[in-house]
Amino acid sequence: MQTITYNLRFITTRAKLLTILWLLLIHGTPVLSIETDSHDFTQSTSDLHNANSIFRFLESQFSDILYPSQITNSTNGIYYRVYPMANLSLCIMDNSLFLLEDTGGIGVWHNVGTVKQWLDIIAGQPVFTIHPQNQIMPDYLSIPPPAVTFRARATGISPLKYQWQVSSSFGIIWEDIPDATDKTLTVYRFSDHDVDGLLFRCRVTGTYSSVSSTSALLRHARQHSPSIVSHPADQVMPDYLTSPAPYVTFRANAEGDEPLHYQWQVGRFDAESVLRWTNIKEATETSLRIYALTDLSDSGTFFRCRVTNRHGAAITTSARIFY
């Protein structure tokens, strides 16, 4: 059996339909890989069932042409469907499939293969049972080397050939990944591509047709150390004439990968005039309130906030209290 593949990407859909059917007629066998969605077609001893299966299969291939259709009609063992919008009809009689093209009131008949040939095409179409799922690439703190694995499975008449594809254009253009012909695809963080945002899919080719899985998105786990957005500012402590319990509030804010942990610190000069910083107990919010006449409120103290996450740490500038 000879399989011939033609590039029909730039042929109009109507012309593509006629081309596919004519190639079948010329070569006597299905001759090109048709990329389709998965459909469940089963061969039957019922002529009507087989006719419906063939019609449904072709309608799934060319949904923008072969619609809307009238119901399958049967007259003395002849089965046909009419597609008035396309001026086409499909007809099955004498165990053969015919395409009737209405050209200005003149019907042109094309014999495009036997019923058995088309049922063989339908039976051999792969069907996906497992589609690849979206993945998040681990960060560098995980067990090296960071990698993710996509998985796909399909059923159909053997042999089935797997080919993984990648798209960096939001699924508009797909490229085959060299040597990626297994049921699984492992992508490493140190691969040739900047893998963040790429789409991956698997294309499975059977005897007569190819089916593409749904696409899966790969994203990086964010690796953002804390970055200080706002620093604490110097504060002036109110007097008791304006407030019965004077206090000041220092504020800090940071951005980065969650969770972010805040820890306020107080700094004092030691006997050698070195500024020493210590953590303030239970001061783990984005703001710090200091009341007057406490051990932290004297004018010789400084305050800052240290923000950490799993990737690193950042420290604000220091601020003081003035009276």
Steps between C-alpha positions, in 0.01 A plus 500: 500500500643832396435809713551837337488819705401827337531846649146633483552785745449770239221332308146618566289267707260420216788427266666300777195277531493432129875447494490244781218308339665509158831379642313209651347423164831528312711291734232253603574545869500782757807701412560777751500567870192698595527680832171465683331511834421167660166343416355164584403311186424130499454269206171314482324242288229761448536681170320801646732509801808478279366772272434727797850430635660602171285811470572603859872441453517724192286763672743501792786557256331781308253653741524840331379355167290194571226678693214524548399164369171334451444170676632185340254387242475146372341376180543140392836466675625843389600733784565868450531832678452841347703809591315787330734774620791333321302368202632156585350161576652178627355177376571137581387236256640177364744494796668820377504862613413767248534877519237685297599855414235736368668722241242740366219251496716222357580220742854363482555162667836400649565145619723553803560152634325199640302477820759259639783746435322772695405269785867398523595866524248555778603187691866599484456853634688539831304613806666670797434348840745726689574860404802695631429728795631848587827492694700737721877474477650459851741762629871449556449411864336175398688179434721572197467512215157669490276320249138423418348209310206511261307180430268392221334172403297402197324189379467381143625247252873440543747631426433839655773760465538774763652840423517780758471855377570840649353842426638839600225684309199420719420190295502669159814323377613160627846350458604139545741444789793290377512145641184560707315191382400329826177508699668734747698820454740629764596866481793626706544851625838513330359409160574697185168686519394763745227264604284746694172548314554231237218271389554128450285239334531149364406393150422132448503354151318181413465313175302769323467806717660710771340637814637778719450510874385806686784741574664538841662816637838503673578780744795567727461497871565863591836568659466850638693591812341771712527852369421793727219715364467750785745576781419623853528875546622700802222575746429778753351376826185697599492653847247424770309819425384358169459134592447316828715213374744639245646263243658495157462245222769383262393333178674289241388301200669257263419291194625159393401137511257415774511438784687810612614516864545836673721547804552843658832570665629761741850640482713655773858608522715292732795619709722487193260716300396206283133488406363162608169367370268261684159360414199651676286223646167442322566791261422308180246718321544761228470773765656558840340712774727651771345667807663781695682430826593140411841345472480532121393863485816686593655723239815291475333207328463416132242280334500296181317199352652184357286317242573141397360223281638169378722673245670766709466808720478876478542768766344843508685818577496601866276759663502683834265658753534870574348699785 
